[in-house]
Amino acid sequence: MLSKLENWTRKVQREAKLAKLSRKSVKIVPDTQNLCGRPFCQLLAEFEVPTDGSGGGVGRAFEQYLFTRCLNQGKDGILVGSKADIEAQQASCCFCHFVHARIVASGYTDEDGTAQCFASCPGGAEEVWLRLRRANGEAVGGLLRYGERVLFVGDRRYPTPLAGRIVGSGELEYSRVQHWLQLCDEMHHEVCPVPAPLKERRAGAPRLLRVVDVERNCLTEISWQEKYVALSYVWGNASPPRLYRRELDHWRQAHSLKKLRKSMPQTHQDAMHFVAQIGQRYLWFDSLCLIQDDPDDLRKGTSMMDIIYEGAYLTVIAAAGPGADCGLPSVGHTQRASSQPTVSIKPGFSLLLVRSLDKHLNDSVWATRGWTYVDSILTE
């Protein structure tokens, strides 16, 4: 038994190393080999992970497996156990440990512990739904909090768009971002055309837009037809670089921003690095693209915010901290600090708690500012 456990542990460790996972950013439930004999946990234990990528992903394969094993899952799904059972088993059963953490996080209280938890897999999705029902049959509702979902972790060899993805603490996969943009260019061209009102407003705007050229490290002016990235952020206690009328000609010279760039708040440094890494060239942000001591330039610039953000190729939202000193996680030298609660059932078969983008943004300082709210509304 010990040798089997050692072999299994080595295999899991090899998989983690190949996937470049970091235990600082991923919480792996301890003692993951063990599953209790409760109905849903037993099904997890008996499921054979497909090795050829057939069936559209491990989540889809598990959904089909449940259908063949449990034709009648019931209205709520398959029983995981009562709250008391889950609490008793959570030290030895990896899935009960995972569910118990969700119960605690939800704040649900049940004095006698008789409320029951059920799990199900909705058709066509790579996720698990968790529901609670009191002993008297009264439904409590979904166990997860707003913006949370439990997803099957996708196999890197056979990626599926709906599966969860474990994100390490290393640098951002810029090729993935480029792929997303490519999909937008190819598939959303007809869905997201430049709206007629935007074309009309552009016609009444100045002919050129002042931006940062991250390739030549200087300020420049471009036509509205050029692709540019907009930055939405909170100043906080940082001191972003500011453009003054007397310095405009100087910052237009090639490589003039190279030295200044090193002293910029981390968010601006990371944004410039990000734009270059995804193969783009131009970046717009307020403090260096609007002349701060020129009331007329400021008035024109602020009156064009709708055009600027609506017309951007993409908008980078810096919501990881209270100010511009916090940087963009996983870009440049700024590390990602968020955690991903994960349960590894067996090699190639894991579940991951994910929180939606709206959830992350709503919990940020960025979401408390009026002008950033406007940025989010205006960005396509």
ABEGO torsion letter per residue (X at the ends): XAAAAAAAAAAAAAAAAAAGBBAAABBBBBGAABBBABAAAAAAAABBBBAAGBGGEAAAAAAAAAAAABABAEAAEBBAEBAAAAAAAAAABAAAAAAAAAAAAAGBBBAAGABBBBBBBBBGBBBBBBBBBBAAGBBAEBABBBGBBBBBBBBAABBBAABBBBBBABBBBAAAAAAAAAAAAAAAAAABBBBAAAAAAAAABBABBBBBBAAAGBBBBBBAABBBBBBBBBAEABBBBBBBAAAAAAAABBGAAAAAAAABBAAAAAAAAAAAAAGBABBBBAAAABBAABAAAAAAAAAAAAAAAAABABBBBBAABABAAAEBBGBEABBBABBBBBBBABBGBBBBBBBBAAAAAAABAAAABAAAAAAAAABX
